[in-house]
Structure formats: structure tokens, C-alpha cells
Amino acid sequence: MERIGFIGLGVMGKPMARNLMKAGYPLVVYNRSRAPVEELAAEGAEAAGSPKEVAQCSDVVITMLPDTPDVEQVLAGPNGVFEGGRPGLIVIDMSTIDPIAARRLAAQAAERGIAMLDAPVSGGEIGAIQGTLSIMVGGDVSVFERCLPILQAMGRNIIHMGGPGAGQVAKAANQIVVALTIAAVSEALALAAKAGVDPARVRQALLGGFASSRVLEVHGQRILERNFRPGFRIRLHHKDLRIALGLGRAVGASLPLTALIHEWLGALVTRGQGELDHSALVTLFEEWAQTEVRPI
């Protein structure tokens, strides 16, 4: 089996790396903070001291990092993956980054004989733990087909979207839908609470009709339980919508609803709530309605 390097062992990356180990892949891991590296090393992974070292030891390198500059630094920066990679290496970036940057990095990789896929994911921490992520992949189709068994160890709905950057475009669309749906669920449940109707019963009713969604199911329950422990942080969704807005400007697509939710998430970040789960967007609606969404 291919020897896989995994860089970025955060909320999503660590369980994804674990699922690769469960599938039998030999794993080399690196993270800026050492605790998760030591944790996975105790479970059988090999610890590396830099992204360059990961690339030198691997057939495939996977990155799962917070933002575009992090990916650029880890891949193309000093002591990075490109510096340590040999021709034939495959890089799969599963972070959510700027599609234009993804295309640029793929071109830089190709100059070194390195193949690259952009493969951002959706499904949150639960999907990462359960290995049921939706994975949107951009890049050469033959490289995608070669890497499909690796991706299947981490996800279920795995779709090749097109050339370099196409996966990131699909992820931008995904983040728009998720953000707007969380806002809609928040507004609806706040309305029910303010009107004196049990929001838990409203959620139950909506789940049986045309308004049903995965967001209503999962985040609606989070809201009712006041469980804002981060599965996906507000600050990261704020970043993702910034990427979507930048893409919209670049291609000439107006995104007025995205711009609105981006501002609301930004307000929560400014308040110091950026580390909460994005379902905490409901707190703005509660403030505006002077109510709290709780079961009656």
C-alpha cells in the first residue's frame, strides 16, 4: 500500500488520519503542535519533524490546514512538501482554500513532476470521525482514480469535479448553502420561540416536510441543546465565505446573501465567539428577537 504523509491534525485532520490507519495505510504525520503527533505515533504512525520530511518519506501527502496561506507555506514554503517531494509524488490538499491559489499550487507542483488534487470536504467533525465525508475533487482524472481508495477510507460521497481548483469551487458553493441554511434554521426557530411555540416540536415537524435538511437535523438539535462546542468553527466558516466572495468577484457572480451572512459571522468573530460552532449563529437571531431557542 502507498505510504501516506498527513499534515494538519486538527479537529478534522486527526480523525481522518486515524481512518487511513484503520484502512491499513502506513502513515507519517506532522503538525505544528506536537500533542496530536505524539498521540497518533502512540497508535502506530511515524512522526516527522517537517513537511519536507513528510514528503521525503511518502508516496502520497495529504494536507488538512486552516487557510490558504497555511497551505502555501506548507507546500511551497521553505522546508516544505515541494522541496522534499520527488517526481511521482501525489499531493492531496483537503483544506478549504482559494480556488485560484489551488490552481497556482497545482501548476507549481507540476513543474516539479508532482501531481496534485484539491479535495476539500464537507461533513464536519462527525463525518471525519465516521469516515463519511463528502469529498469534492479537482485535478487530473487519472490521478483521482489512482487515489480513490485512499479517499474512500475517509469519505463516502466522492465526486471528481473537473480540473485543478474545481474541487475548491464546489466547496465554496457548499459553504454558501450551509451558511444560508443555518441562518434560515436559526431564524425559523427563533420565530417559533418568540411566538410561544415549542421550537423542538417545530423542528420535528419540519423534518418531515419539504424544509427538511441535514442542517435542520444536526444543527437544529445543537441549537436546542445549546451545544456550541466546535464541530466547525465560526471563524473558519467566516473565512470560507470570504473565499466564496473573492471567487464571485473574480468571475463576475453577485453573491448578496453570502455577503450578508459573512458580515454576521464576522460580527460573532469580533465579539470573541469565533471558536464556537457555526450553529451559534442563532445567538444573533435570539438577540434581535429578545428570546432564547429552548424546548418548552
C-alpha positions as a LaTeX table, in Angstrom:
\begin{tabular}{lrrr}
\hline
Residue & $x$ (\AA) & $y$ (\AA) & $z$ (\AA) \\
\hline
Met1 & 0.00 & 0.00 & 0.00 \\
Glu2 & 1.08 & 3.59 & $-0.57$ \\
Arg3 & 2.87 & 5.26 & 2.31 \\
Ile4 & 0.81 & 8.31 & 3.20 \\
Gly5 & 2.00 & 11.52 & 4.80 \\
Phe6 & $-0.61$ & 13.54 & 6.68 \\
Ile7 & $-0.07$ & 17.19 & 7.63 \\
Gly8 & $-2.60$ & 19.01 & 9.80 \\
Leu9 & $-4.03$ & 17.06 & 12.74 \\
Gly10 & $-6.79$ & 19.37 & 13.95 \\
Val11 & $-10.46$ & 18.70 & 14.63 \\
Met12 & $-10.91$ & 17.22 & 11.17 \\
Gly13 & $-7.42$ & 16.04 & 10.29 \\
Lys14 & $-6.78$ & 13.79 & 13.27 \\
Pro15 & $-9.83$ & 11.53 & 12.78 \\
Met16 & $-9.23$ & 11.48 & 9.03 \\
Ala17 & $-5.66$ & 10.29 & 9.65 \\
Arg18 & $-6.96$ & 7.66 & 12.06 \\
Asn19 & $-9.31$ & 6.31 & 9.41 \\
Leu20 & $-6.40$ & 5.91 & 7.00 \\
Met21 & $-4.54$ & 3.92 & 9.65 \\
Lys22 & $-7.64$ & 1.77 & 10.22 \\
Ala23 & $-7.69$ & 1.06 & 6.48 \\
Gly24 & $-4.13$ & $-0.27$ & 6.77 \\
Tyr25 & $-2.15$ & 2.60 & 5.25 \\
Pro26 & 1.32 & 3.25 & 6.74 \\
Leu27 & 1.20 & 6.85 & 7.97 \\
Val28 & 3.77 & 9.61 & 8.52 \\
Val29 & 2.34 & 12.62 & 10.38 \\
Tyr30 & 3.27 & 16.23 & 11.06 \\
Asn31 & 1.53 & 19.05 & 12.89 \\
Arg32 & 2.70 & 22.41 & 14.23 \\
Ser33 & 1.67 & 21.44 & 17.77 \\
Arg34 & 3.21 & 18.15 & 18.83 \\
Ala35 & 0.47 & 16.67 & 21.03 \\
Pro36 & $-1.63$ & 15.14 & 18.21 \\
Val37 & 1.55 & 13.87 & 16.51 \\
Glu38 & 2.54 & 12.06 & 19.69 \\
Glu39 & $-1.00$ & 10.73 & 20.09 \\
Leu40 & $-1.04$ & 9.17 & 16.61 \\
Ala41 & 2.56 & 7.98 & 16.96 \\
Ala42 & 1.46 & 6.03 & 20.03 \\
Glu43 & $-1.15$ & 4.37 & 17.79 \\
Gly44 & 1.37 & 3.33 & 15.16 \\
Ala45 & 2.06 & 6.35 & 12.95 \\
Glu46 & 5.56 & 7.64 & 12.29 \\
Ala47 & 6.29 & 11.18 & 13.47 \\
Ala48 & 8.04 & 13.64 & 11.14 \\
Gly49 & 9.78 & 16.89 & 12.01 \\
Ser50 & 8.76 & 18.99 & 8.99 \\
Pro51 & 6.58 & 18.98 & 5.85 \\
Lys52 & 9.74 & 18.36 & 3.82 \\
Glu53 & 10.48 & 15.24 & 5.86 \\
Val54 & 6.90 & 14.02 & 5.37 \\
Ala55 & 7.29 & 14.36 & 1.59 \\
Gln56 & 10.63 & 12.55 & 1.60 \\
Cys57 & 9.03 & 9.56 & 3.36 \\
Ser58 & 5.74 & 9.35 & 1.44 \\
Asp59 & 4.14 & 8.30 & $-1.81$ \\
Val60 & 1.08 & 10.49 & $-1.19$ \\
Val61 & 0.93 & 13.59 & 1.03 \\
Ile62 & $-2.40$ & 14.82 & 2.39 \\
Thr63 & $-2.79$ & 18.30 & 3.88 \\
Met64 & $-5.70$ & 19.43 & 6.05 \\
Leu65 & $-4.97$ & 23.01 & 7.09 \\
Pro66 & $-6.95$ & 26.10 & 8.16 \\
Asp67 & $-6.45$ & 28.59 & 5.31 \\
Thr68 & $-4.79$ & 29.41 & 2.00 \\
Pro69 & $-1.58$ & 30.93 & 3.47 \\
Asp70 & $-1.09$ & 27.82 & 5.63 \\
Val71 & $-1.31$ & 25.55 & 2.60 \\
Glu72 & 1.01 & 27.77 & 0.56 \\
Gln73 & 3.58 & 27.78 & 3.37 \\
Val74 & 3.44 & 24.02 & 3.99 \\
Leu75 & 3.58 & 23.10 & 0.31 \\
Ala76 & 5.68 & 25.79 & $-1.37$ \\
Gly77 & 7.49 & 27.43 & 1.55 \\
Pro78 & 10.97 & 26.72 & 2.93 \\
Asn79 & 11.33 & 23.16 & 4.22 \\
Gly80 & 8.00 & 22.41 & 2.57 \\
Val81 & 6.47 & 19.50 & 0.72 \\
Phe82 & 7.56 & 20.63 & $-2.73$ \\
Glu83 & 11.12 & 20.96 & $-1.51$ \\
Gly84 & 11.11 & 17.38 & $-0.19$ \\
Gly85 & 8.97 & 15.81 & $-2.90$ \\
Arg86 & 10.36 & 13.74 & $-5.73$ \\
Pro87 & 8.81 & 13.34 & $-9.20$ \\
Gly88 & 5.86 & 10.99 & $-8.94$ \\
Leu89 & 4.72 & 12.23 & $-5.55$ \\
Ile90 & 0.99 & 12.95 & $-5.23$ \\
Val91 & $-0.29$ & 15.78 & $-3.04$ \\
Ile92 & $-3.94$ & 15.84 & $-1.97$ \\
Asp93 & $-4.92$ & 19.11 & $-0.34$ \\
Met94 & $-8.13$ & 18.55 & 1.61 \\
Ser95 & $-8.17$ & 22.03 & 3.14 \\
Thr96 & $-10.66$ & 24.68 & 2.06 \\
Ile97 & $-8.71$ & 27.37 & 0.21 \\
Asp98 & $-8.97$ & 29.92 & $-2.58$ \\
Pro99 & $-9.62$ & 28.08 & $-5.90$ \\
Ile100 & $-7.24$ & 30.41 & $-7.73$ \\
Ala101 & $-4.48$ & 29.58 & $-5.25$ \\
Ala102 & $-5.28$ & 25.87 & $-5.68$ \\
Arg103 & $-4.72$ & 26.18 & $-9.43$ \\
Arg104 & $-1.48$ & 28.06 & $-8.87$ \\
Leu105 & $-0.17$ & 25.43 & $-6.44$ \\
Ala106 & $-1.11$ & 22.63 & $-8.85$ \\
Ala107 & 0.92 & 24.34 & $-11.57$ \\
Gln108 & 3.90 & 24.75 & $-9.22$ \\
Ala109 & 3.65 & 21.08 & $-8.30$ \\
Ala110 & 3.53 & 20.02 & $-11.95$ \\
Glu111 & 6.76 & 21.92 & $-12.64$ \\
Arg112 & 8.43 & 19.56 & $-10.13$ \\
Gly113 & 6.82 & 16.41 & $-11.51$ \\
Ile114 & 4.39 & 16.27 & $-8.57$ \\
Ala115 & 0.70 & 15.59 & $-9.18$ \\
Met116 & $-1.82$ & 17.50 & $-7.09$ \\
Leu117 & $-5.51$ & 17.15 & $-6.28$ \\
Asp118 & $-7.62$ & 19.71 & $-4.44$ \\
Ala119 & $-10.11$ & 17.67 & $-2.42$ \\
Pro120 & $-11.98$ & 19.76 & 0.17 \\
Val121 & $-14.52$ & 18.01 & 2.35 \\
Ser122 & $-17.94$ & 18.52 & 3.88 \\
Gly123 & $-19.47$ & 16.66 & 6.79 \\
Gly124 & $-17.82$ & 18.24 & 9.81 \\
Glu125 & $-16.19$ & 16.51 & 12.74 \\
Ile126 & $-18.86$ & 13.79 & 12.81 \\
Gly127 & $-18.22$ & 12.92 & 9.18 \\
Ala128 & $-14.46$ & 12.94 & 9.75 \\
Ile129 & $-14.78$ & 10.56 & 12.70 \\
Gln130 & $-17.22$ & 8.23 & 10.96 \\
Gly131 & $-15.38$ & 8.29 & 7.63 \\
Thr132 & $-18.46$ & 9.54 & 5.80 \\
Leu133 & $-17.22$ & 12.86 & 4.45 \\
Ser134 & $-18.36$ & 14.25 & 1.14 \\
Ile135 & $-15.21$ & 14.91 & $-0.91$ \\
Met136 & $-15.13$ & 17.27 & $-3.91$ \\
Val137 & $-12.06$ & 16.66 & $-6.05$ \\
Gly138 & $-10.30$ & 18.77 & $-8.67$ \\
Gly139 & $-7.32$ & 17.64 & $-10.74$ \\
Asp140 & $-6.31$ & 15.09 & $-13.34$ \\
Val141 & $-8.89$ & 12.29 & $-13.54$ \\
Ser142 & $-6.25$ & 9.54 & $-13.76$ \\
Val143 & $-4.66$ & 10.77 & $-10.51$ \\
Phe144 & $-8.13$ & 10.91 & $-8.95$ \\
Glu145 & $-8.83$ & 7.31 & $-9.95$ \\
Arg146 & $-5.50$ & 6.17 & $-8.52$ \\
Cys147 & $-6.22$ & 7.93 & $-5.22$ \\
Leu148 & $-9.87$ & 6.88 & $-4.95$ \\
Pro149 & $-9.19$ & 4.00 & $-2.50$ \\
Ile150 & $-7.37$ & 6.46 & $-0.22$ \\
Leu151 & $-10.25$ & 8.91 & $-0.36$ \\
Gln152 & $-12.75$ & 6.10 & 0.29 \\
Ala153 & $-11.05$ & 5.47 & 3.64 \\
Met154 & $-12.19$ & 8.95 & 4.70 \\
Gly155 & $-15.40$ & 9.61 & 2.79 \\
Arg156 & $-18.46$ & 8.18 & 1.06 \\
Asn157 & $-19.72$ & 10.73 & $-1.47$ \\
Ile158 & $-16.59$ & 11.29 & $-3.56$ \\
Ile159 & $-17.01$ & 13.18 & $-6.82$ \\
His160 & $-14.47$ & 14.30 & $-9.41$ \\
Met161 & $-15.49$ & 17.88 & $-10.23$ \\
Gly162 & $-13.05$ & 18.72 & $-13.03$ \\
Gly163 & $-9.57$ & 20.19 & $-13.40$ \\
Pro164 & $-7.38$ & 21.89 & $-10.79$ \\
Gly165 & $-9.36$ & 24.17 & $-8.48$ \\
Ala166 & $-12.73$ & 22.63 & $-9.37$ \\
Gly167 & $-12.99$ & 20.92 & $-6.00$ \\
Gln168 & $-12.49$ & 24.25 & $-4.24$ \\
Val169 & $-15.18$ & 25.89 & $-6.38$ \\
Ala170 & $-17.61$ & 23.13 & $-5.33$ \\
Lys171 & $-16.64$ & 23.61 & $-1.68$ \\
Ala172 & $-17.30$ & 27.36 & $-1.93$ \\
Ala173 & $-20.79$ & 26.52 & $-3.20$ \\
Asn174 & $-21.23$ & 24.04 & $-0.35$ \\
Gln175 & $-20.28$ & 26.60 & 2.27 \\
Ile176 & $-22.75$ & 29.11 & 0.87 \\
Val177 & $-25.60$ & 26.60 & 1.13 \\
Val178 & $-24.64$ & 25.50 & 4.65 \\
Ala179 & $-24.28$ & 29.08 & 5.93 \\
Leu180 & $-27.58$ & 30.24 & 4.47 \\
Thr181 & $-29.37$ & 27.15 & 5.75 \\
Ile182 & $-28.03$ & 27.61 & 9.29 \\
Ala183 & $-29.28$ & 31.19 & 9.15 \\
Ala184 & $-32.71$ & 30.04 & 7.92 \\
Val185 & $-32.99$ & 27.38 & 10.64 \\
Ser186 & $-31.89$ & 29.91 & 13.27 \\
Glu187 & $-34.42$ & 32.48 & 12.11 \\
Ala188 & $-37.25$ & 29.94 & 11.98 \\
Leu189 & $-36.59$ & 28.50 & 15.45 \\
Ala190 & $-36.18$ & 31.98 & 16.95 \\
Leu191 & $-39.55$ & 32.93 & 15.46 \\
Ala192 & $-41.19$ & 29.84 & 16.97 \\
Ala193 & $-39.68$ & 30.54 & 20.40 \\
Lys194 & $-40.73$ & 34.20 & 20.33 \\
Ala195 & $-44.27$ & 33.21 & 19.32 \\
Gly196 & $-44.52$ & 30.80 & 22.24 \\
Val197 & $-44.46$ & 27.56 & 20.23 \\
Asp198 & $-42.03$ & 24.81 & 21.24 \\
Pro199 & $-39.08$ & 25.09 & 18.79 \\
Ala200 & $-38.28$ & 21.41 & 19.36 \\
Arg201 & $-41.74$ & 20.46 & 18.06 \\
Val202 & $-41.34$ & 22.89 & 15.16 \\
Arg203 & $-38.06$ & 21.25 & 14.22 \\
Gln204 & $-39.67$ & 17.81 & 14.44 \\
Ala205 & $-42.49$ & 18.90 & 12.15 \\
Leu206 & $-40.17$ & 20.49 & 9.61 \\
Leu207 & $-38.00$ & 17.37 & 9.44 \\
Gly208 & $-40.99$ & 15.52 & 7.98 \\
Gly209 & $-41.63$ & 18.00 & 5.20 \\
Phe210 & $-40.04$ & 19.92 & 2.35 \\
Ala211 & $-38.00$ & 22.08 & 4.77 \\
Ser212 & $-36.07$ & 19.03 & 5.99 \\
Ser213 & $-32.30$ & 19.18 & 5.70 \\
Arg214 & $-29.17$ & 17.79 & 7.29 \\
Val215 & $-28.57$ & 21.24 & 8.79 \\
Leu216 & $-32.02$ & 21.25 & 10.41 \\
Glu217 & $-31.37$ & 17.73 & 11.71 \\
Val218 & $-27.89$ & 18.25 & 13.16 \\
His219 & $-27.59$ & 21.97 & 13.83 \\
Gly220 & $-31.22$ & 22.35 & 14.80 \\
Gln221 & $-30.57$ & 19.84 & 17.57 \\
Arg222 & $-27.34$ & 21.60 & 18.55 \\
Ile223 & $-29.27$ & 24.86 & 18.89 \\
Leu224 & $-31.95$ & 23.27 & 21.07 \\
Glu225 & $-29.28$ & 21.71 & 23.30 \\
Arg226 & $-27.20$ & 24.92 & 23.40 \\
Asn227 & $-24.30$ & 22.76 & 22.28 \\
Phe228 & $-21.90$ & 25.14 & 20.58 \\
Arg229 & $-18.79$ & 23.04 & 21.11 \\
Pro230 & $-16.96$ & 23.42 & 17.80 \\
Gly231 & $-17.59$ & 20.84 & 15.13 \\
Phe232 & $-16.86$ & 23.59 & 12.60 \\
Arg233 & $-15.74$ & 26.94 & 13.96 \\
Ile234 & $-17.40$ & 30.25 & 13.16 \\
Arg235 & $-14.05$ & 31.82 & 12.26 \\
Leu236 & $-13.41$ & 29.11 & 9.66 \\
His237 & $-16.84$ & 29.45 & 8.06 \\
His238 & $-16.29$ & 33.21 & 8.00 \\
Lys239 & $-13.04$ & 32.53 & 6.15 \\
Asp240 & $-14.77$ & 30.17 & 3.72 \\
Leu241 & $-17.39$ & 32.76 & 2.80 \\
Arg242 & $-14.59$ & 35.29 & 2.26 \\
Ile243 & $-13.13$ & 32.82 & $-0.26$ \\
Ala244 & $-16.53$ & 32.43 & $-1.93$ \\
Leu245 & $-16.97$ & 36.21 & $-2.17$ \\
Gly246 & $-13.49$ & 36.56 & $-3.66$ \\
Leu247 & $-14.29$ & 33.91 & $-6.24$ \\
Gly248 & $-17.55$ & 35.68 & $-7.04$ \\
Arg249 & $-15.71$ & 38.93 & $-7.68$ \\
Ala250 & $-13.12$ & 37.15 & $-9.82$ \\
Val251 & $-15.69$ & 35.51 & $-12.10$ \\
Gly252 & $-18.34$ & 38.25 & $-12.01$ \\
Ala253 & $-21.01$ & 36.50 & $-9.91$ \\
Ser254 & $-23.02$ & 38.57 & $-7.41$ \\
Leu255 & $-23.41$ & 36.85 & $-4.01$ \\
Pro256 & $-25.59$ & 39.18 & $-1.91$ \\
Leu257 & $-26.86$ & 36.58 & 0.57 \\
Thr258 & $-23.34$ & 35.24 & 1.08 \\
Ala259 & $-22.13$ & 38.78 & 1.78 \\
Leu260 & $-24.83$ & 39.23 & 4.42 \\
Ile261 & $-24.04$ & 36.01 & 6.31 \\
His262 & $-20.33$ & 36.78 & 6.02 \\
Glu263 & $-20.96$ & 40.05 & 7.88 \\
Trp264 & $-22.98$ & 38.29 & 10.59 \\
Leu265 & $-20.29$ & 35.66 & 11.13 \\
Gly266 & $-17.72$ & 38.45 & 11.22 \\
Ala267 & $-19.69$ & 40.16 & 13.98 \\
Leu268 & $-19.51$ & 36.98 & 16.05 \\
Val269 & $-15.76$ & 36.71 & 15.45 \\
Thr270 & $-15.36$ & 40.33 & 16.60 \\
Arg271 & $-17.30$ & 39.50 & 19.76 \\
Gly272 & $-14.81$ & 36.75 & 20.58 \\
Gln273 & $-17.13$ & 33.91 & 19.55 \\
Gly274 & $-15.12$ & 32.72 & 16.58 \\
Glu275 & $-14.16$ & 29.44 & 18.25 \\
Leu276 & $-17.79$ & 28.39 & 18.74 \\
Asp277 & $-19.58$ & 26.06 & 16.34 \\
His278 & $-21.21$ & 27.84 & 13.40 \\
Ser279 & $-24.63$ & 26.85 & 14.74 \\
Ala280 & $-24.03$ & 29.62 & 17.32 \\
Leu281 & $-25.15$ & 31.98 & 14.55 \\
Val282 & $-28.55$ & 31.54 & 16.23 \\
Thr283 & $-27.40$ & 33.79 & 19.08 \\
Leu284 & $-27.70$ & 36.81 & 16.78 \\
Phe285 & $-31.31$ & 35.95 & 15.94 \\
Glu286 & $-32.03$ & 35.40 & 19.63 \\
Glu287 & $-30.61$ & 38.81 & 20.42 \\
Trp288 & $-32.64$ & 40.50 & 17.71 \\
Ala289 & $-35.84$ & 38.74 & 18.81 \\
Gln290 & $-35.08$ & 39.06 & 22.54 \\
Thr291 & $-35.74$ & 35.35 & 23.05 \\
Glu292 & $-33.85$ & 32.09 & 23.53 \\
Val293 & $-34.38$ & 28.94 & 21.49 \\
Arg294 & $-35.04$ & 26.18 & 24.02 \\
Pro295 & $-37.57$ & 23.35 & 24.19 \\
Ile296 & $-40.75$ & 24.31 & 26.01 \\
\hline
\end{tabular}
